[in-house]
Amino acid sequence: MTDITIYSSNYCPFCIRAKQLLDSKGVSYNEIRVDGKPAVRAEMARLAGRTSVPQIWINDAHVGGCDELVALERSGKLDTMLAG
Protein backbone atom coordinates (compact mmCIF):
# COMPACT_ATOMS: atom_id res chain seq x y z
CA MET A 1 0.00 0.00 0.00
CA THR A 2 1.22 3.48 -0.85
CA ASP A 3 1.97 5.75 2.10
CA ILE A 4 1.01 9.37 1.38
CA THR A 5 1.50 12.25 3.79
CA ILE A 6 0.41 15.81 3.16
CA TYR A 7 1.14 18.72 5.46
CA SER A 8 -1.61 21.27 4.94
CA SER A 9 -3.46 24.31 6.19
CA ASN A 10 -7.23 24.74 6.46
CA TYR A 11 -7.66 27.66 4.09
CA CYS A 12 -4.82 27.10 1.64
CA PRO A 13 -6.17 26.84 -1.94
CA PHE A 14 -3.11 24.86 -3.02
CA CYS A 15 -3.71 22.36 -0.21
CA ILE A 16 -7.33 22.01 -1.26
CA ARG A 17 -6.32 21.43 -4.90
CA ALA A 18 -3.68 18.84 -3.98
CA LYS A 19 -6.16 16.94 -1.79
CA GLN A 20 -8.78 17.08 -4.56
CA LEU A 21 -6.31 15.52 -6.97
CA LEU A 22 -5.42 12.77 -4.51
CA ASP A 23 -9.12 12.21 -3.75
CA SER A 24 -9.84 11.89 -7.48
CA LYS A 25 -7.27 9.08 -7.57
CA GLY A 26 -9.14 7.26 -4.81
CA VAL A 27 -6.11 7.07 -2.54
CA SER A 28 -6.03 7.66 1.17
CA TYR A 29 -3.50 9.94 2.77
CA ASN A 30 -2.36 11.08 6.17
CA GLU A 31 -3.12 14.78 6.49
CA ILE A 32 -1.14 16.75 9.05
CA ARG A 33 -2.51 20.24 9.67
CA VAL A 34 -0.01 22.92 10.59
CA ASP A 35 -2.52 25.64 11.54
CA GLY A 36 -1.63 27.07 14.94
CA LYS A 37 1.04 24.42 15.46
CA PRO A 38 4.45 26.06 15.09
CA ALA A 39 6.29 22.91 16.18
CA VAL A 40 4.53 20.84 13.50
CA ARG A 41 5.25 23.48 10.85
CA ALA A 42 8.90 23.58 11.96
CA GLU A 43 9.13 19.79 11.66
CA MET A 44 7.61 19.98 8.16
CA ALA A 45 10.10 22.68 7.19
CA ARG A 46 12.98 20.61 8.53
CA LEU A 47 11.85 17.54 6.57
CA ALA A 48 10.92 19.37 3.35
CA GLY A 49 13.41 22.21 3.35
CA ARG A 50 10.42 24.48 2.63
CA THR A 51 8.02 26.43 4.78
CA SER A 52 5.04 26.59 2.41
CA VAL A 53 2.10 24.21 2.37
CA PRO A 54 1.21 21.78 1.09
CA GLN A 55 4.22 19.54 1.37
CA ILE A 56 3.60 16.05 0.07
CA TRP A 57 5.40 12.74 0.41
CA ILE A 58 4.56 9.57 -1.48
CA ASN A 59 6.21 6.66 0.28
CA ASP A 60 9.64 8.05 1.19
CA ALA A 61 9.84 10.46 -1.77
CA HIS A 62 9.27 14.14 -1.10
CA VAL A 63 7.12 15.27 -4.02
CA GLY A 64 6.99 18.94 -3.05
CA GLY A 65 3.89 21.08 -3.23
CA CYS A 66 0.74 21.28 -5.30
CA ASP A 67 2.50 22.44 -8.47
CA GLU A 68 4.85 19.47 -8.37
CA LEU A 69 1.98 17.06 -7.71
CA VAL A 70 0.04 18.44 -10.69
CA ALA A 71 3.18 18.23 -12.86
CA LEU A 72 3.52 14.55 -11.95
CA GLU A 73 -0.11 14.02 -12.95
CA ARG A 74 0.33 15.82 -16.28
CA SER A 75 3.47 13.84 -17.09
CA GLY A 76 1.72 10.54 -16.32
CA LYS A 77 4.13 9.72 -13.47
CA LEU A 78 1.72 10.18 -10.56
CA ASP A 79 -0.20 6.95 -11.17
CA THR A 80 3.07 5.01 -11.20
CA MET A 81 4.11 6.55 -7.90
CA LEU A 82 0.71 5.85 -6.37
CA ALA A 83 0.86 2.23 -7.51
CA GLY A 84 3.88 1.78 -5.25
C-alpha positions in Angstrom: 0.0 0.0 0.0 1.2 3.5 -0.8 2.0 5.7 2.1 1.0 9.4 1.4 1.5 12.2 3.8 0.4 15.8 3.2 1.1 18.7 5.5 -1.6 21.3 4.9 -3.5 24.3 6.2 -7.2 24.7 6.5 -7.7 27.7 4.1 -4.8 27.1 1.6 -6.2 26.8 -1.9 -3.1 24.9 -3.0 -3.7 22.4 -0.2 -7.3 22.0 -1.3 -6.3 21.4 -4.9 -3.7 18.8 -4.0 -6.2 16.9 -1.8 -8.8 17.1 -4.6 -6.3 15.5 -7.0 -5.4 12.8 -4.5 -9.1 12.2 -3.8 -9.8 11.9 -7.5 -7.3 9.1 -7.6 -9.1 7.3 -4.8 -6.1 7.1 -2.5 -6.0 7.7 1.2 -3.5 9.9 2.8 -2.4 11.1 6.2 -3.1 14.8 6.5 -1.1 16.7 9.1 -2.5 20.2 9.7 0.0 22.9 10.6 -2.5 25.6 11.5 -1.6 27.1 14.9 1.0 24.4 15.5 4.4 26.1 15.1 6.3 22.9 16.2 4.5 20.8 13.5 5.2 23.5 10.8 8.9 23.6 12.0 9.1 19.8 11.7 7.6 20.0 8.2 10.1 22.7 7.2 13.0 20.6 8.5 11.8 17.5 6.6 10.9 19.4 3.3 13.4 22.2 3.4 10.4 24.5 2.6 8.0 26.4 4.8 5.0 26.6 2.4 2.1 24.2 2.4 1.2 21.8 1.1 4.2 19.5 1.4 3.6 16.0 0.1 5.4 12.7 0.4 4.6 9.6 -1.5 6.2 6.7 0.3 9.6 8.0 1.2 9.8 10.5 -1.8 9.3 14.1 -1.1 7.1 15.3 -4.0 7.0 18.9 -3.1 3.9 21.1 -3.2 0.7 21.3 -5.3 2.5 22.4 -8.5 4.9 19.5 -8.4 2.0 17.1 -7.7 0.0 18.4 -10.7 3.2 18.2 -12.9 3.5 14.5 -11.9 -0.1 14.0 -13.0 0.3 15.8 -16.3 3.5 13.8 -17.1 1.7 10.5 -16.3 4.1 9.7 -13.5 1.7 10.2 -10.6 -0.2 6.9 -11.2 3.1 5.0 -11.2 4.1 6.5 -7.9 0.7 5.8 -6.4 0.9 2.2 -7.5 3.9 1.8 -5.3 
